[in-house]
Amino acid sequence: MPRQARLDTPGALHHIMVRGINRSQIFDDDEDRSRFLTRLGENILKTHSSLYAWALMETHVHLLVRSGPQGISALMRKLLTWYAQYYNRRHRRTGHLFENRYKSILCEEENYLLALVRYIHLNPVRAKLVKTMGELDLYPWTGHLLPPVRK
């Protein structure tokens, strides 16, 4: 049975989650994280999308993105295909890196925008990667203190 099409209209706000296959790590070190963020920023600009919040965890990623004219699939296809190839080459591995397709939930701005930004940015605290809000202020793998990338 074919997969159901995603709800995706240009300008829609999406909470996107992508997870490592079998919940395995998708970032081995800071070099991997830096490369992912660099490519994410480039693709945000190329697709005329806007990034409102992000968090890189060990096994998954959360993004809050307003899609550009081509929709969210153009951004995610370019980002995840590139990153999987980069990661496999760099770490001398083969096979899938990500579990299934990325998950995308359309968001109602008025009701959920601030709560969702808070949820995404606090992920490292909930996962105990950092212990306090002070440590979160110094944690480089979330957009907690950084301005959003806009078109």
Secondary structure, DSSP 8 states (H G I E B T S, - for coil): ---------TT-EEEEEEEBGGG--S--SHHHHHHHHHHHHHHHHHTT-EEEEEEE-SSEEEEEEE--TT-HHHHHHHHHHHHHHHHHHHTT--S--BSSS-EEEE--HHHHHHHHHHHHHTHHHHTTSSSSHHHHHH-TTBSSSS--B--
